[in-house]
Amino acid sequence: MAVEGEDSEQAETEENDTEDIAPPVKPTSLKRFVKQHSDLNAGGDAVDELQHHLEFVAERIWLEASKHAEDDGRKTVKERDVQHAIDQFTEPHDLIKKTTEQLDWMKRNLDRQVEQSIVYAEDRYDD
């Protein structure tokens, strides 16, 4: 049976635990990194937003890598698990890039067909 006030104490403890954890991407390091890769100034809110998204992506990649290790019956996440997670993360973008390349190829071929078509070639018989 739960003691009165136990839930609120547990919630406070959990909040304090998360507050004590240092951010995985330190804002000062990130600002230095951004400055090295651009001649533009980095606004604090922009760096904060970047930090937030980097941490989100890192968390998602780690969760996927962890799941992959667990699915393989392991308790240790290995480099191959992280690489698998990164591949999962980038797969939709790779598919989009490959599809646009294929569509460009198809468009070029269709344009050639139209140029050679007796139906659509307006200038074909003007000689």
N, CA and C atoms as a LAMMPS dump frame, in Angstrom:
ITEM: TIMESTEP
0
ITEM: NUMBER OF ATOMS
381
ITEM: BOX BOUNDS ff ff ff
-5.0000000000000000e+02 5.0000000000000000e+02
-5.0000000000000000e+02 5.0000000000000000e+02
-5.0000000000000000e+02 5.0000000000000000e+02
ITEM: ATOMS id mol type element x y z
1 1 1 N 0.826 -1.187 0
2 1 2 C 0 0 0
3 1 3 C 0.872 1.254 0
4 2 1 N 0.502 2.237 -0.783
5 2 2 C 1.299 3.452 -0.89
6 2 3 C 1.074 4.348 0.307
7 3 1 N 2.161 4.919 0.787
8 3 2 C 2.094 5.853 1.894
9 3 3 C 1.738 7.213 1.319
10 4 1 N 0.906 7.954 2.071
11 4 2 C 0.469 9.257 1.587
12 4 3 C 1.686 10.141 1.335
13 5 1 N 1.705 10.797 0.194
14 5 2 C 2.805 11.689 -0.153
15 5 3 C 3.952 10.978 -0.851
16 6 1 N 3.897 9.651 -0.948
17 6 2 C 4.988 8.9 -1.568
18 6 3 C 5.126 9.234 -3.045
19 7 1 N 4.001 9.367 -3.757
20 7 2 C 4.053 9.686 -5.181
21 7 3 C 4.714 11.031 -5.418
22 8 1 N 4.397 12.037 -4.606
23 8 2 C 4.977 13.356 -4.808
24 8 3 C 6.473 13.344 -4.487
25 9 1 N 6.884 12.565 -3.478
26 9 2 C 8.307 12.457 -3.159
27 9 3 C 9.054 11.77 -4.295
28 10 1 N 8.451 10.729 -4.868
29 10 2 C 9.081 10.011 -5.966
30 10 3 C 9.205 10.926 -7.182
31 11 1 N 8.179 11.713 -7.453
32 11 2 C 8.213 12.629 -8.586
33 11 3 C 9.309 13.677 -8.389
34 12 1 N 9.447 14.189 -7.148
35 12 2 C 10.49 15.166 -6.866
36 12 3 C 11.87 14.549 -7.055
37 13 1 N 12.04 13.309 -6.608
38 13 2 C 13.318 12.625 -6.757
39 13 3 C 13.651 12.434 -8.228
40 14 1 N 12.647 12.013 -9.03
41 14 2 C 12.874 11.828 -10.457
42 14 3 C 13.216 13.148 -11.133
43 15 1 N 12.552 14.241 -10.744
44 15 2 C 12.847 15.545 -11.318
45 15 3 C 14.268 15.96 -10.977
46 16 1 N 14.678 15.762 -9.719
47 16 2 C 16.03 16.112 -9.307
48 16 3 C 17.061 15.27 -10.034
49 17 1 N 16.76 13.991 -10.278
50 17 2 C 17.68 13.118 -10.998
51 17 3 C 17.919 13.63 -12.41
52 18 1 N 16.852 14.075 -13.089
53 18 2 C 17.021 14.551 -14.46
54 18 3 C 17.702 15.911 -14.491
55 19 1 N 17.527 16.719 -13.449
56 19 2 C 18.175 18.02 -13.399
57 19 3 C 19.676 17.887 -13.179
58 20 1 N 20.108 16.831 -12.5
59 20 2 C 21.516 16.635 -12.201
60 20 3 C 22.301 16.099 -13.391
61 21 1 N 21.621 15.618 -14.399
62 21 2 C 22.298 15.047 -15.554
63 21 3 C 22.793 16.179 -16.447
64 22 1 N 24.083 16.148 -16.744
65 22 2 C 24.664 17.169 -17.622
66 22 3 C 24.171 16.937 -19.04
67 23 1 N 23.959 18.007 -19.786
68 23 2 C 23.512 17.826 -21.172
69 23 3 C 24.603 17.11 -21.971
70 24 1 N 24.211 16.18 -22.834
71 24 2 C 25.212 15.45 -23.609
72 24 3 C 25.967 16.338 -24.602
73 25 1 N 25.32 17.392 -25.033
74 25 2 C 25.964 18.357 -25.921
75 25 3 C 26.065 19.66 -25.146
76 26 1 N 27.27 20.025 -24.793
77 26 2 C 27.445 21.243 -23.994
78 26 3 C 27.3 22.478 -24.886
79 27 1 N 26.508 23.453 -24.439
80 27 2 C 26.265 24.651 -25.262
81 27 3 C 27.549 25.373 -25.662
82 28 1 N 28.53 25.485 -24.759
83 28 2 C 29.766 26.199 -25.108
84 28 3 C 30.541 25.448 -26.189
85 29 1 N 30.594 24.127 -26.089
86 29 2 C 31.272 23.332 -27.128
87 29 3 C 30.539 23.454 -28.453
88 30 1 N 29.22 23.443 -28.4
89 30 2 C 28.424 23.554 -29.614
90 30 3 C 28.623 24.921 -30.267
91 31 1 N 28.668 25.983 -29.457
92 31 2 C 28.903 27.325 -30.003
93 31 3 C 30.265 27.388 -30.689
94 32 1 N 31.272 26.806 -30.058
95 32 2 C 32.609 26.772 -30.665
96 32 3 C 32.581 25.99 -31.983
97 33 1 N 31.902 24.859 -31.977
98 33 2 C 31.786 24.021 -33.176
99 33 3 C 31.117 24.796 -34.315
100 34 1 N 30.009 25.456 -34.003
101 34 2 C 29.261 26.213 -35.01
102 34 3 C 30.13 27.347 -35.553
103 35 1 N 30.848 28.019 -34.678
104 35 2 C 31.692 29.142 -35.088
105 35 3 C 32.809 28.675 -36.026
106 36 1 N 33.339 27.466 -35.776
107 36 2 C 34.403 26.926 -36.625
108 36 3 C 33.902 26.561 -38.02
109 37 1 N 32.604 26.303 -38.144
110 37 2 C 32.051 25.843 -39.413
111 37 3 C 31.262 26.913 -40.157
112 38 1 N 31.345 28.151 -39.689
113 38 2 C 30.618 29.219 -40.353
114 38 3 C 31.231 30.559 -39.975
115 39 1 N 31.163 31.485 -40.911
116 39 2 C 31.625 32.84 -40.617
117 39 3 C 30.515 33.678 -39.982
118 40 1 N 29.327 33.109 -39.872
119 40 2 C 28.194 33.839 -39.309
120 40 3 C 28.195 33.748 -37.787
121 41 1 N 27.61 34.747 -37.153
122 41 2 C 27.443 34.706 -35.705
123 41 3 C 26.322 33.73 -35.356
124 42 1 N 26.447 33.116 -34.197
125 42 2 C 25.44 32.156 -33.742
126 42 3 C 24.647 32.762 -32.597
127 43 1 N 23.37 33.006 -32.842
128 43 2 C 22.503 33.499 -31.789
129 43 3 C 22.287 32.419 -30.743
130 44 1 N 22.189 32.81 -29.492
131 44 2 C 22.004 31.846 -28.41
132 44 3 C 20.779 30.984 -28.604
133 45 1 N 19.686 31.576 -29.094
134 45 2 C 18.478 30.779 -29.305
135 45 3 C 18.663 29.771 -30.434
136 46 1 N 19.463 30.121 -31.437
137 46 2 C 19.725 29.189 -32.533
138 46 3 C 20.551 28.005 -32.031
139 47 1 N 21.553 28.278 -31.205
140 47 2 C 22.389 27.207 -30.652
141 47 3 C 21.558 26.339 -29.716
142 48 1 N 20.684 26.952 -28.928
143 48 2 C 19.798 26.182 -28.049
144 48 3 C 18.897 25.252 -28.851
145 49 1 N 18.355 25.755 -29.951
146 49 2 C 17.485 24.946 -30.804
147 49 3 C 18.266 23.792 -31.434
148 50 1 N 19.464 24.089 -31.903
149 50 2 C 20.322 23.05 -32.477
150 50 3 C 20.661 22.001 -31.429
151 51 1 N 20.994 22.443 -30.229
152 51 2 C 21.311 21.519 -29.14
153 51 3 C 20.125 20.608 -28.841
154 52 1 N 18.948 21.186 -28.778
155 52 2 C 17.738 20.414 -28.507
156 52 3 C 17.545 19.322 -29.56
157 53 1 N 17.688 19.677 -30.825
158 53 2 C 17.465 18.707 -31.902
159 53 3 C 18.574 17.66 -31.971
160 54 1 N 19.806 18.059 -31.709
161 54 2 C 20.899 17.08 -31.679
162 54 3 C 20.675 16.048 -30.575
163 55 1 N 20.232 16.523 -29.426
164 55 2 C 19.952 15.603 -28.32
165 55 3 C 18.785 14.679 -28.665
166 56 1 N 17.768 15.211 -29.325
167 56 2 C 16.629 14.392 -29.745
168 56 3 C 17.078 13.31 -30.712
169 57 1 N 17.861 13.692 -31.721
170 57 2 C 18.351 12.723 -32.704
171 57 3 C 19.245 11.692 -32.035
172 58 1 N 20.132 12.136 -31.152
173 58 2 C 21.018 11.206 -30.447
174 58 3 C 20.205 10.212 -29.615
175 59 1 N 19.169 10.703 -28.959
176 59 2 C 18.317 9.816 -28.156
177 59 3 C 17.62 8.784 -29.032
178 60 1 N 17.077 9.223 -30.159
179 60 2 C 16.375 8.298 -31.057
180 60 3 C 17.327 7.252 -31.634
181 61 1 N 18.514 7.686 -32.03
182 61 2 C 19.493 6.74 -32.56
183 61 3 C 19.886 5.741 -31.474
184 62 1 N 20.102 6.234 -30.256
185 62 2 C 20.488 5.337 -29.165
186 62 3 C 19.367 4.352 -28.826
187 63 1 N 18.124 4.826 -28.809
188 63 2 C 17.006 3.924 -28.524
189 63 3 C 16.9 2.83 -29.583
190 64 1 N 17.072 3.19 -30.848
191 64 2 C 17.019 2.202 -31.93
192 64 3 C 18.194 1.231 -31.829
193 65 1 N 19.382 1.75 -31.525
194 65 2 C 20.556 0.886 -31.369
195 65 3 C 20.355 -0.077 -30.198
196 66 1 N 19.79 0.432 -29.11
197 66 2 C 19.519 -0.413 -27.943
198 66 3 C 18.524 -1.513 -28.272
199 67 1 N 17.492 -1.144 -29.011
200 67 2 C 16.482 -2.129 -29.415
201 67 3 C 17.117 -3.2 -30.297
202 68 1 N 17.977 -2.79 -31.199
203 68 2 C 18.649 -3.732 -32.087
204 68 3 C 19.512 -4.71 -31.273
205 69 1 N 20.224 -4.203 -30.278
206 69 2 C 21.047 -5.07 -29.432
207 69 3 C 20.163 -6.037 -28.647
208 70 1 N 19.072 -5.534 -28.093
209 70 2 C 18.146 -6.397 -27.337
210 70 3 C 17.53 -7.455 -28.238
211 71 1 N 17.159 -7.07 -29.457
212 71 2 C 16.591 -8.029 -30.405
213 71 3 C 17.581 -9.14 -30.745
214 72 1 N 18.878 -8.818 -30.68
215 72 2 C 19.92 -9.82 -30.908
216 72 3 C 20.272 -10.586 -29.639
217 73 1 N 19.55 -10.297 -28.546
218 73 2 C 19.777 -11.003 -27.29
219 73 3 C 21.007 -10.528 -26.523
220 74 1 N 21.444 -9.305 -26.781
221 74 2 C 22.624 -8.775 -26.094
222 74 3 C 22.239 -7.666 -25.133
223 75 1 N 23.092 -7.457 -24.133
224 75 2 C 22.891 -6.366 -23.178
225 75 3 C 23.895 -5.242 -23.423
226 76 1 N 24.688 -5.401 -24.454
227 76 2 C 25.687 -4.388 -24.791
228 76 3 C 25.408 -3.865 -26.19
229 77 1 N 25.327 -2.547 -26.298
230 77 2 C 25.141 -1.904 -27.6
231 77 3 C 26.516 -1.799 -28.254
232 78 1 N 26.596 -2.285 -29.469
233 78 2 C 27.866 -2.271 -30.197
234 78 3 C 27.811 -1.252 -31.325
235 79 1 N 28.981 -1.016 -31.903
236 79 2 C 29.079 -0.056 -33.005
237 79 3 C 28.119 -0.412 -34.138
238 80 1 N 27.995 -1.681 -34.43
239 80 2 C 27.11 -2.108 -35.525
240 80 3 C 25.651 -1.776 -35.221
241 81 1 N 25.275 -1.773 -33.94
242 81 2 C 23.909 -1.391 -33.565
243 81 3 C 23.676 0.09 -33.83
244 82 1 N 24.671 0.893 -33.496
245 82 2 C 24.565 2.335 -33.74
246 82 3 C 24.516 2.599 -35.244
247 83 1 N 25.361 1.898 -36.004
248 83 2 C 25.357 2.082 -37.457
249 83 3 C 24.014 1.673 -38.05
250 84 1 N 23.447 0.574 -37.537
251 84 2 C 22.119 0.145 -37.985
252 84 3 C 21.094 1.248 -37.715
253 85 1 N 21.154 1.841 -36.544
254 85 2 C 20.208 2.901 -36.189
255 85 3 C 20.388 4.12 -37.088
256 86 1 N 21.62 4.458 -37.388
257 86 2 C 21.878 5.593 -38.284
258 86 3 C 21.346 5.285 -39.674
259 87 1 N 21.554 4.047 -40.124
260 87 2 C 21.01 3.648 -41.426
261 87 3 C 19.487 3.759 -41.435
262 88 1 N 18.849 3.352 -40.342
263 88 2 C 17.388 3.461 -40.235
264 88 3 C 16.96 4.925 -40.275
265 89 1 N 17.754 5.767 -39.637
266 89 2 C 17.457 7.195 -39.559
267 89 3 C 17.562 7.857 -40.931
268 90 1 N 18.57 7.467 -41.711
269 90 2 C 18.799 8.118 -43
270 90 3 C 18.092 7.437 -44.161
271 91 1 N 17.55 6.24 -43.95
272 91 2 C 16.936 5.475 -45.034
273 91 3 C 15.875 6.253 -45.818
274 92 1 N 14.936 6.931 -45.169
275 92 2 C 13.931 7.669 -45.96
276 92 3 C 14.562 8.729 -46.863
277 93 1 N 15.604 9.392 -46.371
278 93 2 C 16.26 10.434 -47.166
279 93 3 C 17.015 9.818 -48.343
280 94 1 N 17.644 8.673 -48.105
281 94 2 C 18.328 7.968 -49.191
282 94 3 C 17.322 7.529 -50.253
283 95 1 N 16.168 7.061 -49.802
284 95 2 C 15.127 6.631 -50.734
285 95 3 C 14.614 7.808 -51.567
286 96 1 N 14.423 8.938 -50.929
287 96 2 C 13.963 10.137 -51.648
288 96 3 C 14.996 10.549 -52.692
289 97 1 N 16.271 10.556 -52.308
290 97 2 C 17.321 10.942 -53.251
291 97 3 C 17.368 9.976 -54.434
292 98 1 N 17.325 8.689 -54.146
293 98 2 C 17.371 7.686 -55.213
294 98 3 C 16.149 7.826 -56.13
295 99 1 N 14.992 8.059 -55.549
296 99 2 C 13.762 8.204 -56.334
297 99 3 C 13.821 9.433 -57.227
298 100 1 N 14.323 10.547 -56.72
299 100 2 C 14.41 11.756 -57.56
300 100 3 C 15.39 11.544 -58.708
301 101 1 N 16.481 10.816 -58.447
302 101 2 C 17.419 10.506 -59.531
303 101 3 C 16.739 9.648 -60.595
304 102 1 N 15.956 8.669 -60.161
305 102 2 C 15.239 7.813 -61.11
306 102 3 C 14.186 8.612 -61.885
307 103 1 N 13.506 9.496 -61.196
308 103 2 C 12.504 10.324 -61.875
309 103 3 C 13.151 11.248 -62.902
310 104 1 N 14.31 11.81 -62.565
311 104 2 C 15.034 12.64 -63.528
312 104 3 C 15.405 11.827 -64.761
313 105 1 N 15.883 10.614 -64.546
314 105 2 C 16.24 9.729 -65.661
315 105 3 C 15.014 9.438 -66.516
316 106 1 N 13.891 9.135 -65.868
317 106 2 C 12.652 8.849 -66.594
318 106 3 C 12.187 10.071 -67.38
319 107 1 N 12.294 11.252 -66.791
320 107 2 C 11.885 12.477 -67.475
321 107 3 C 12.725 12.706 -68.729
322 108 1 N 14.042 12.521 -68.604
323 108 2 C 14.901 12.678 -69.779
324 108 3 C 14.49 11.702 -70.892
325 109 1 N 14.217 10.465 -70.523
326 109 2 C 13.799 9.465 -71.522
327 109 3 C 12.449 9.807 -72.13
328 110 1 N 11.529 10.277 -71.319
329 110 2 C 10.216 10.664 -71.845
330 110 3 C 10.323 11.876 -72.758
331 111 1 N 11.173 12.834 -72.387
332 111 2 C 11.384 14.001 -73.244
333 111 3 C 11.933 13.573 -74.604
334 112 1 N 12.861 12.618 -74.617
335 112 2 C 13.397 12.104 -75.88
336 112 3 C 12.304 11.432 -76.701
337 113 1 N 11.428 10.71 -76.021
338 113 2 C 10.318 10.044 -76.736
339 113 3 C 9.386 11.08 -77.364
340 114 1 N 9.113 12.148 -76.639
341 114 2 C 8.246 13.203 -77.175
342 114 3 C 8.91 13.852 -78.381
343 115 1 N 10.216 14.107 -78.297
344 115 2 C 10.936 14.716 -79.423
345 115 3 C 10.876 13.84 -80.663
346 116 1 N 10.865 12.541 -80.488
347 116 2 C 10.862 11.607 -81.619
348 116 3 C 9.449 11.205 -82.052
349 117 1 N 8.472 11.623 -81.324
350 117 2 C 7.098 11.212 -81.588
351 117 3 C 6.553 11.875 -82.853
352 118 1 N 5.87 11.103 -83.669
353 118 2 C 5.227 11.689 -84.852
354 118 3 C 3.946 12.426 -84.469
355 119 1 N 3.425 12.143 -83.319
356 119 2 C 2.198 12.801 -82.864
357 119 3 C 2.496 14.193 -82.314
358 120 1 N 3.586 14.345 -81.55
359 120 2 C 3.859 15.603 -80.881
360 120 3 C 4.943 16.434 -81.549
361 121 1 N 5.575 15.937 -82.56
362 121 2 C 6.652 16.674 -83.221
363 121 3 C 6.053 17.659 -84.201
364 122 1 N 5.936 18.928 -83.804
365 122 2 C 5.317 19.938 -84.636
366 122 3 C 6.189 20.305 -85.84
367 123 1 N 7.49 20.336 -85.647
368 123 2 C 8.394 20.773 -86.706
369 123 3 C 8.986 19.59 -87.495
370 124 1 N 8.535 18.418 -87.216
371 124 2 C 9.153 17.23 -87.8
372 124 3 C 9.034 17.205 -89.333
373 125 1 N 7.962 17.706 -89.89
374 125 2 C 7.709 17.599 -91.335
375 125 3 C 7.762 18.951 -92.048
376 126 1 N 8.382 19.941 -91.436
377 126 2 C 8.413 21.265 -92.043
378 126 3 C 9.458 21.41 -93.134
379 127 1 N 10.309 20.491 -93.369
380 127 2 C 11.369 20.626 -94.379
381 127 3 C 10.837 20.77 -95.737
